[in-house]
């Protein structure tokens, strides 16, 4: 019985900040970042547009009505 041999593929690791905006993103290639880079990334997300929960419920109800 033969066993499959996995070949290791050496993928050059880019800093997280460089791979974040890359057009060559692939879900099969992990990206790494420092804790500071992750926190900066989370803070950038938090600065984005958020909807109050009442607006979210209203939008969902409107969408459900449109689906009927």
N, CA, C and O atoms as a GROMACS GRO file, in nm:
protein
  272
    1UNK      N    1   0.084  -0.117   0.000
    1UNK     CA    2   0.000   0.000   0.000
    1UNK      C    3   0.089   0.125   0.000
    1UNK      O    4   0.179   0.139   0.083
    2UNK      N    5   0.063   0.213  -0.094
    2UNK     CA    6   0.141   0.336  -0.102
    2UNK      C    7   0.076   0.445  -0.018
    2UNK      O    8  -0.046   0.455  -0.010
    3UNK      N    9   0.160   0.523   0.042
    3UNK     CA   10   0.109   0.638   0.116
    3UNK      C   11   0.141   0.763   0.037
    3UNK      O   12   0.246   0.774  -0.025
    4UNK      N   13   0.050   0.856   0.040
    4UNK     CA   14   0.069   0.981  -0.033
    4UNK      C   15   0.175   1.064   0.039
    4UNK      O   16   0.173   1.077   0.162
    5UNK      N   17   0.264   1.119  -0.037
    5UNK     CA   18   0.368   1.203   0.019
    5UNK      C   19   0.331   1.347  -0.009
    5UNK      O   20   0.310   1.386  -0.124
    6UNK      N   21   0.323   1.425   0.094
    6UNK     CA   22   0.290   1.567   0.078
    6UNK      C   23   0.418   1.643   0.051
    6UNK      O   24   0.519   1.626   0.120
    7UNK      N   25   0.413   1.725  -0.050
    7UNK     CA   26   0.528   1.809  -0.081
    7UNK      C   27   0.508   1.944  -0.014
    7UNK      O   28   0.399   2.001  -0.015
    8UNK      N   29   0.614   1.991   0.044
    8UNK     CA   30   0.608   2.123   0.107
    8UNK      C   31   0.635   2.230   0.003
    8UNK      O   32   0.733   2.223  -0.072
    9UNK      N   33   0.547   2.325  -0.001
    9UNK     CA   34   0.563   2.437  -0.094
    9UNK      C   35   0.608   2.556  -0.013
    9UNK      O   36   0.537   2.601   0.078
   10UNK      N   37   0.724   2.607  -0.045
   10UNK     CA   38   0.772   2.725   0.025
   10UNK      C   39   0.711   2.849  -0.038
   10UNK      O   40   0.736   2.880  -0.155
   11UNK      N   41   0.632   2.918   0.040
   11UNK     CA   42   0.564   3.039  -0.006
   11UNK      C   43   0.630   3.157   0.065
   11UNK      O   44   0.635   3.161   0.188
   12UNK      N   45   0.680   3.252  -0.011
   12UNK     CA   46   0.741   3.366   0.056
   12UNK      C   47   0.638   3.439   0.141
   12UNK      O   48   0.528   3.468   0.096
   13UNK      N   49   0.675   3.468   0.263
   13UNK     CA   50   0.584   3.535   0.356
   13UNK      C   51   0.600   3.685   0.345
   13UNK      O   52   0.711   3.738   0.359
   14UNK      N   53   0.491   3.754   0.320
   14UNK     CA   54   0.491   3.899   0.317
   14UNK      C   55   0.441   3.949   0.452
   14UNK      O   56   0.365   3.880   0.520
   15UNK      N   57   0.482   4.066   0.491
   15UNK     CA   58   0.422   4.124   0.612
   15UNK      C   59   0.271   4.140   0.591
   15UNK      O   60   0.224   4.160   0.479
   16UNK      N   61   0.196   4.131   0.700
   16UNK     CA   62   0.050   4.139   0.694
   16UNK      C   63   0.004   4.266   0.624
   16UNK      O   64  -0.088   4.262   0.542
   17UNK      N   65   0.068   4.379   0.656
   17UNK     CA   66   0.024   4.507   0.598
   17UNK      C   67   0.039   4.508   0.446
   17UNK      O   68  -0.038   4.575   0.378
   18UNK      N   69   0.137   4.435   0.393
   18UNK     CA   70   0.153   4.429   0.247
   18UNK      C   71   0.051   4.335   0.184
   18UNK      O   72   0.000   4.363   0.076
   19UNK      N   73   0.022   4.224   0.251
   19UNK     CA   74  -0.070   4.126   0.192
   19UNK      C   75  -0.215   4.168   0.207
   19UNK      O   76  -0.302   4.114   0.139
   20UNK      N   77  -0.244   4.264   0.296
   20UNK     CA   78  -0.381   4.306   0.321
   20UNK      C   79  -0.447   4.365   0.197
   20UNK      O   80  -0.563   4.336   0.171
   21UNK      N   81  -0.375   4.445   0.122
   21UNK     CA   82  -0.432   4.512   0.006
   21UNK      C   83  -0.392   4.447  -0.125
   21UNK      O   84  -0.412   4.504  -0.232
   22UNK      N   85  -0.336   4.331  -0.118
   22UNK     CA   86  -0.286   4.265  -0.237
   22UNK      C   87  -0.401   4.216  -0.326
   22UNK      O   88  -0.501   4.165  -0.276
   23UNK      N   89  -0.384   4.233  -0.456
   23UNK     CA   90  -0.482   4.180  -0.552
   23UNK      C   91  -0.461   4.031  -0.573
   23UNK      O   92  -0.543   3.966  -0.638
   24UNK      N   93  -0.354   3.977  -0.520
   24UNK     CA   94  -0.320   3.837  -0.541
   24UNK      C   95  -0.361   3.752  -0.421
   24UNK      O   96  -0.298   3.649  -0.395
   25UNK      N   97  -0.464   3.793  -0.346
   25UNK     CA   98  -0.504   3.720  -0.227
   25UNK      C   99  -0.554   3.583  -0.263
   25UNK      O  100  -0.625   3.565  -0.362
   26UNK      N  101  -0.518   3.486  -0.183
   26UNK     CA  102  -0.563   3.349  -0.203
   26UNK      C  103  -0.602   3.292  -0.067
   26UNK      O  104  -0.527   3.306   0.030
   27UNK      N  105  -0.718   3.227  -0.057
   27UNK     CA  106  -0.758   3.170   0.072
   27UNK      C  107  -0.671   3.053   0.114
   27UNK      O  108  -0.678   3.010   0.229
   28UNK      N  109  -0.589   3.001   0.025
   28UNK     CA  110  -0.503   2.888   0.059
   28UNK      C  111  -0.369   2.930   0.115
   28UNK      O  112  -0.292   2.845   0.162
   29UNK      N  113  -0.339   3.059   0.112
   29UNK     CA  114  -0.212   3.109   0.163
   29UNK      C  115  -0.239   3.190   0.290
   29UNK      O  116  -0.304   3.294   0.284
   30UNK      N  117  -0.189   3.143   0.404
   30UNK     CA  118  -0.214   3.218   0.527
   30UNK      C  119  -0.133   3.347   0.529
   30UNK      O  120  -0.026   3.356   0.468
   31UNK      N  121  -0.185   3.446   0.597
   31UNK     CA  122  -0.108   3.569   0.615
   31UNK      C  123  -0.088   3.590   0.764
   31UNK      O  124  -0.172   3.553   0.846
   32UNK      N  125   0.023   3.650   0.796
   32UNK     CA  126   0.061   3.668   0.935
   32UNK      C  127   0.079   3.815   0.964
   32UNK      O  128   0.120   3.892   0.877
   33UNK      N  129   0.049   3.854   1.084
   33UNK     CA  130   0.068   3.992   1.123
   33UNK      C  131   0.100   4.000   1.270
   33UNK      O  132   0.072   3.908   1.347
   34UNK      N  133   0.158   4.110   1.306
   34UNK     CA  134   0.186   4.132   1.447
   34UNK      C  135   0.058   4.171   1.518
   34UNK      O  136  -0.042   4.204   1.454
   35UNK      N  137   0.061   4.167   1.649
   35UNK     CA  138  -0.057   4.205   1.726
   35UNK      C  139  -0.095   4.350   1.696
   35UNK      O  140  -0.213   4.382   1.687
   36UNK      N  141   0.005   4.436   1.682
   36UNK     CA  142  -0.023   4.576   1.652
   36UNK      C  143  -0.091   4.591   1.516
   36UNK      O  144  -0.182   4.672   1.502
   37UNK      N  145  -0.047   4.514   1.417
   37UNK     CA  146  -0.110   4.521   1.284
   37UNK      C  147  -0.254   4.473   1.288
   37UNK      O  148  -0.341   4.531   1.223
   38UNK      N  149  -0.280   4.366   1.365
   38UNK     CA  150  -0.417   4.317   1.377
   38UNK      C  151  -0.505   4.420   1.444
   38UNK      O  152  -0.617   4.446   1.399
   39UNK      N  153  -0.455   4.480   1.554
   39UNK     CA  154  -0.536   4.581   1.622
   39UNK      C  155  -0.564   4.699   1.531
   39UNK      O  156  -0.676   4.752   1.531
   40UNK      N  157  -0.465   4.742   1.453
   40UNK     CA  158  -0.487   4.852   1.358
   40UNK      C  159  -0.592   4.813   1.256
   40UNK      O  160  -0.677   4.895   1.220
   41UNK      N  161  -0.587   4.690   1.210
   41UNK     CA  162  -0.686   4.640   1.114
   41UNK      C  163  -0.827   4.644   1.176
   41UNK      O  164  -0.921   4.688   1.111
   42UNK      N  165  -0.840   4.598   1.299
   42UNK     CA  166  -0.971   4.600   1.366
   42UNK      C  167  -1.020   4.742   1.386
   42UNK      O  168  -1.139   4.770   1.369
   43UNK      N  169  -0.931   4.833   1.422
   43UNK     CA  170  -0.971   4.972   1.442
   43UNK      C  171  -1.017   5.036   1.310
   43UNK      O  172  -1.109   5.117   1.310
   44UNK      N  173  -0.954   4.998   1.200
   44UNK     CA  174  -0.997   5.050   1.070
   44UNK      C  175  -1.138   4.999   1.038
   44UNK      O  176  -1.219   5.074   0.983
   45UNK      N  177  -1.166   4.875   1.071
   45UNK     CA  178  -1.301   4.821   1.049
   45UNK      C  179  -1.402   4.896   1.136
   45UNK      O  180  -1.510   4.931   1.089
   46UNK      N  181  -1.366   4.921   1.262
   46UNK     CA  182  -1.457   4.989   1.353
   46UNK      C  183  -1.486   5.132   1.309
   46UNK      O  184  -1.592   5.186   1.341
   47UNK      N  185  -1.395   5.193   1.237
   47UNK     CA  186  -1.416   5.330   1.190
   47UNK      C  187  -1.514   5.334   1.072
   47UNK      O  188  -1.560   5.441   1.033
   48UNK      N  189  -1.545   5.216   1.017
   48UNK     CA  190  -1.635   5.209   0.903
   48UNK      C  191  -1.778   5.241   0.942
   48UNK      O  192  -1.807   5.276   1.056
   49UNK      N  193  -1.867   5.228   0.845
   49UNK     CA  194  -2.007   5.261   0.866
   49UNK      C  195  -2.080   5.147   0.937
   49UNK      O  196  -2.077   5.032   0.892
   50UNK      N  197  -2.145   5.180   1.048
   50UNK     CA  198  -2.225   5.082   1.120
   50UNK      C  199  -2.368   5.132   1.125
   50UNK      O  200  -2.394   5.252   1.128
   51UNK      N  201  -2.462   5.037   1.125
   51UNK     CA  202  -2.603   5.071   1.131
   51UNK      C  203  -2.656   5.039   1.270
   51UNK      O  204  -2.619   4.937   1.329
   52UNK      N  205  -2.742   5.124   1.322
   52UNK     CA  206  -2.808   5.089   1.450
   52UNK      C  207  -2.893   4.963   1.430
   52UNK      O  208  -2.941   4.937   1.320
   53UNK      N  209  -2.911   4.887   1.536
   53UNK     CA  210  -2.983   4.760   1.526
   53UNK      C  211  -3.125   4.779   1.474
   53UNK      O  212  -3.176   4.693   1.403
   54UNK      N  213  -3.190   4.891   1.509
   54UNK     CA  214  -3.326   4.915   1.460
   54UNK      C  215  -3.326   4.929   1.307
   54UNK      O  216  -3.419   4.882   1.241
   55UNK      N  217  -3.223   4.994   1.251
   55UNK     CA  218  -3.213   5.006   1.106
   55UNK      C  219  -3.189   4.870   1.041
   55UNK      O  220  -3.240   4.841   0.933
   56UNK      N  221  -3.109   4.788   1.109
   56UNK     CA  222  -3.081   4.654   1.055
   56UNK      C  223  -3.210   4.574   1.048
   56UNK      O  224  -3.238   4.509   0.947
   57UNK      N  225  -3.288   4.576   1.155
   57UNK     CA  226  -3.416   4.502   1.156
   57UNK      C  227  -3.510   4.555   1.048
   57UNK      O  228  -3.580   4.478   0.983
   58UNK      N  229  -3.512   4.685   1.031
   58UNK     CA  230  -3.598   4.744   0.929
   58UNK      C  231  -3.553   4.700   0.789
   58UNK      O  232  -3.637   4.667   0.705
   59UNK      N  233  -3.424   4.700   0.764
   59UNK     CA  234  -3.372   4.658   0.634
   59UNK      C  235  -3.401   4.511   0.607
   59UNK      O  236  -3.435   4.473   0.495
   60UNK      N  237  -3.388   4.428   0.710
   60UNK     CA  238  -3.416   4.285   0.693
   60UNK      C  239  -3.564   4.264   0.664
   60UNK      O  240  -3.599   4.186   0.575
   61UNK      N  241  -3.650   4.334   0.736
   61UNK     CA  242  -3.794   4.320   0.713
   61UNK      C  243  -3.829   4.366   0.573
   61UNK      O  244  -3.910   4.303   0.506
   62UNK      N  245  -3.769   4.476   0.528
   62UNK     CA  246  -3.793   4.526   0.392
   62UNK      C  247  -3.746   4.424   0.289
   62UNK      O  248  -3.816   4.398   0.190
   63UNK      N  249  -3.630   4.367   0.311
   63UNK     CA  250  -3.576   4.266   0.218
   63UNK      C  251  -3.669   4.145   0.214
   63UNK      O  252  -3.695   4.092   0.106
   64UNK      N  253  -3.718   4.101   0.330
   64UNK     CA  254  -3.807   3.985   0.334
   64UNK      C  255  -3.937   4.014   0.259
   64UNK      O  256  -3.989   3.927   0.191
   65UNK      N  257  -3.988   4.136   0.271
   65UNK     CA  258  -4.110   4.174   0.198
   65UNK      C  259  -4.085   4.172   0.049
   65UNK      O  260  -4.172   4.133  -0.028
   66UNK      N  261  -3.966   4.214   0.006
   66UNK     CA  262  -3.933   4.216  -0.137
   66UNK      C  263  -3.919   4.075  -0.193
   66UNK      O  264  -3.942   4.054  -0.312
   67UNK      N  265  -3.882   3.978  -0.109
   67UNK     CA  266  -3.864   3.842  -0.154
   67UNK      C  267  -3.996   3.769  -0.176
   67UNK      O  268  -4.000   3.667  -0.245
   68UNK      N  269  -4.104   3.821  -0.121
   68UNK     CA  270  -4.235   3.756  -0.134
   68UNK      C  271  -4.291   3.772  -0.272
   68UNK      O  272  -4.400   3.723  -0.301
   0.00000   0.00000   0.00000
